[in-house]
Amino acid sequence: MHIVISGASGFIGTELSRTLREAGNTVTALVRRAPASPAEIQWDPLRRQLDPQALASADAIINLSGAGIGDRPWTRKRKAELVSSRIGSTRTLTGAMSRMDVPPPVFISQSASGYYGDAGAAVLREEHPKGDGFLAGLCEEWEAAAHEAPPGVRVLTPRTGVVLSPTGGALARLLPLLRVGLGGPLGNGRQYWPWITVPDLTSAFAFLLHADAEGAVNVCGPEPADVNTLVHHLGQALHRPTAARVPGFVLKLVMDGLADELLLASQRMEPAVLAGLGFTWQHPTMDSAAGWVAAGIRGR
């Protein structure tokens, strides 16, 4: 397949591009600067500029664009950037597809587990209603923008959780602390984090390109884990203690609303669609995932 990816230079985009190329696909990246090779297409999502002819040979488009959720405080200006960077890029893509005589048949536009808000211990399958909070509203608008794709385009909105990797992703700040024995659960640790290793994430996206599915898809591991369990398994795999708990009130004091929605919210996601389609995980358990992360760290 010929696959066009926005956000290809990010952590997930880089890994996904490599996975798709290794499987024999052609990958073209959307870039905001002048293209440096035939494998790049210039666009300007802020101005909604993308030549539809540049997408003419694409079999699928994968949209990973969006400003980083957890790398800056959630000021009013930053929240506006989080929204505009996602909705603007998505509508630039759907707008370009709408101007094509024959648009690409598949459009995968990333969403997030934040769609469900703070749901406690409730099991969250794809049909579960939207939760409350800024992230839930953002994900709802983000997914709605993806469904503005023209008729005949199969639209998927993967709701991804915490991506585990020895080199980056959600653990980039926690792993260095765990490696020296200073890491531990956040808050009471009973909140569920929907986790998935990066190879399983990229395999899931590749799988969805051909799967008989559309709409929302929970992209996470099949074994639920709360933060206490996740941190315990990582510490055990790294042979380090994990007793340095960070109280919730400290996180709220330092990170304000960002802590409530990113770190302390509980989302017990179940990958019902992926499981029903027969997707196979490389790391289906928290134990195997933690072992893979630890092996990657030791091999660096």
N, C-alpha and C positions, 0 to 999 in steps of 0.2 A: 504494500500500500504506500501511497504518498500521503504523509501526514504533516499538516501545518500546526505548529505549536506556538502559542503566545506564552510568555513567561518561561521560555526555554532555558534561560541562563540562571534561573533560581535553583535552589537546592533540589526540589522535586523535579523541575524541568530538566535539569542536567542528567539526573539519574534516569528519568523516563526516556529522554532522547537516546541515551546509550542503550537502554533495553530494547527500544524499538529498532534501532539500527542493527544491533546484534542479531535480531530476528529476521533481518533481510529487508526491512522497510526503508523508504527514503523519508528523511525528516527535514523539513524546512522551518526555520525559526523566524518569527516576526520580531523585528528590531526597530528601535526608534531612531537610530543613527543611519548613516549611509551604509548599504549592504557591503560586507567585506568579501563575499563569495556568492556563488549561485545558490547556496543553501540558505540564504537569508532574503527576507522581503521587508522593505521599510513600511512602517505605518505610524500613525500619530493618533492614539486612542483619545487623547485629551481634546483633539479637534475633530474626532470622528472621521479620520481620513484613512482609507484603505482601498486601494484599487481592486475592484472585484475580479478583474482579469488575472491578477496575481494568484488568485485562488482556483483558477479554472481547472488545473490538473489534480487538485487535491481530492483524495478519497475520504478524508476525515479532517476535522479541526479539533484541537484540544486547547482549551482556554484555561491557563493557570495564572493569569495576570492578577495583580492586586498588591497594594502596599502591605508591608509587614504588620500583622495584628499585634504582636507583643513586644516590638522593639522600641516603642516610644510611649510616653504617657498619653492617655486618652483625653487630650484637650478637645475643645469644641472644633478647633481647626483640624486636628488629627482625625477625629471621627469623620469629618467631612471628606478628608482625603481617602480614608478607608472605604467609604461608600463610593465616591466618584471614580476611584481607580478600578473598582470591580464592575460597577454598572456601566461606566463609560466604555471600558474595553469590551465588555460583553455585547453591548449594543452596537459598537463599531463592527464587530464580527457578524452579528445577525443582520445589520444593515447592509453590509457588503454582500452577504449571501442572498439577501432579498433582491439585489440588483443583478443577480446571475440568472441566465436562462436555465442552467442545470446546476444547482448548488451541491456542495459535497453532501453525501447521504448521511453522514454521521457527525454530530456535534457533541463533544464531551466538555462540559463547562463545570469546573470545580465549585463545590460548595463546602460546607463544614459541619462538624458535629454541633457547633453553636446554634444550629437551627432549633435544637430541642430545648435550649435554655438549661436551667437547673432543674432536672427531673427526678432527683433523688434516686431511689432504687428501682424505679419503674423500668421495665424492659422496653426498649425503644426500637421498634421495627419501622420500616419506611413509611407506613401509613399513619404513624403517630402524629398528632397535631403539633403545630409550631409552639415553641415555648415563649417565655417572656424575656425581655432584655434587649440591649442594643444589638448583640450578635445575632439573635434570633430574627430580628427585623431586617438586619442586613442580609442574612442568608435567604430570607423569603424574597426580598427584592432582587437579589442576585439570581436566584433560580427563575423567577418570573421573567427577567430580562433574557435568560437563555432560551426560554420557550417562545420568544418573539422570532425565533428562526422560522423561515418560510415552510409552508406545508410540504410534506414529503421528507423532511430532515428528521432523522431519529435523534432526539435530544436526551442526553443523560446528564444528571447532576450528582456526581459522587460526593457524598457527605463524609469527608475524611476526618479522622481523629488524630491522636498524638502519633507522630511518625518517629519510630525508633531507628537510630543509626549510630554507629560509633564515631561518625565524623561531623554530624550537624543535626539539623532539625530541632525538634522540641527539647531534646536532651542536651543541647549544646552547652547550656549553662549549668545543668545539674550534674552531668558526668564528671567534670573536673573535681567537683566537691566530693562525689562518691568515691573517686579514685584515691583520695587522700583521707577517706574516712570521716568527712565532715558533712556528708549529705544525709538527708532523712526526709520523712513524709512532710507534706505541706498541709497545714491545718490539722484537722483530726484524722485525716488520711482515709476516711470512709467514703469519700466521693469517688465515683467510678470515672475512670478515664478510658475512652475507647482507643485502643492502641493498635498499631500495625507496624511491621518492619518495612523499611523502604523497598526491599526486593519484592515483598508481597504487594505493596502499594502499586509499584510500577507494573507488576504482573497483572494486577486487577484491572488497571487502565487498559493494558493491551488486550486482556480477555474481553472487556466490554466493547471494544471496537467491533467484535464479531458476534457478540452474544445477542440472543433474542430478548432484549430488555430495553426499556426506556423509562425516563423519569428519574426519580430519586433512587440512589443506591447507597446503602451504608457500607463504607469501605473501612473495615476494622478487622481485628483478629476475632476468631470464633469463641475464644474463652474470655469472659468478662473478668476484669481485675480492678479493684479499687487502688488508690494511691499507696496504701500500706503494703499491699501485695506486690505492686509493681516495683516499688523501691526496695522491698525485701529481696525479690528475685534478682534485681540488678546488683545489689550489694553482695548477695551470696555468690553470684557469678564472678564478681570482681574480688571476692574474699576480703570485703571491707565491712565495717560496722555501719549501721544506718540508724543510729539513735538520735541524731541531731535534728529533732523535729522543729519546724518553723511554725509558730502559732498563727492561727488565722488572723487574729487582730493585728499582728505585725505586718502581715502581707497586705491587709486592707489599708493600714496606715501608710505603708510605703508605696503601694501601687494603686490605691483608690479602687474605682470600679473595675479596673482591669483584673484585679485579683479575684473578685467575686465571679466574673464571667469566664476567665481563662483557667484559673488555678483551683478554685474552690467549688465551681459548679460540678454537678454529678450527671453524667450521661452514660447510662448502661445500654449502649447500642448493641444491637444484634444484626449481623450481616445476613438478613433473611434472604434477600434477593440473590446475592452471590452464592450462598449455600444452596439455594434452590436451583440455580443454574449449573451446579456441579463444579464451581471453582475450587481449586486445590491450593491450600496455603503451604508454603515452605516452613513457616514457623507458626503452627496453629495454637501453641500454648505459650503462656508467659515465661515458663521455664526455658523453652527452646529459643524464644526471642531474646531473653536476657543472656543466654549462653552465646548466641550469635553476636550480640553487641560486645560482650566481653572479649570474645575471640578476635573481633575486629580491632579492639583497642590494643590488645596484646601484640597484634601483628603489625601495628604501625611503627 
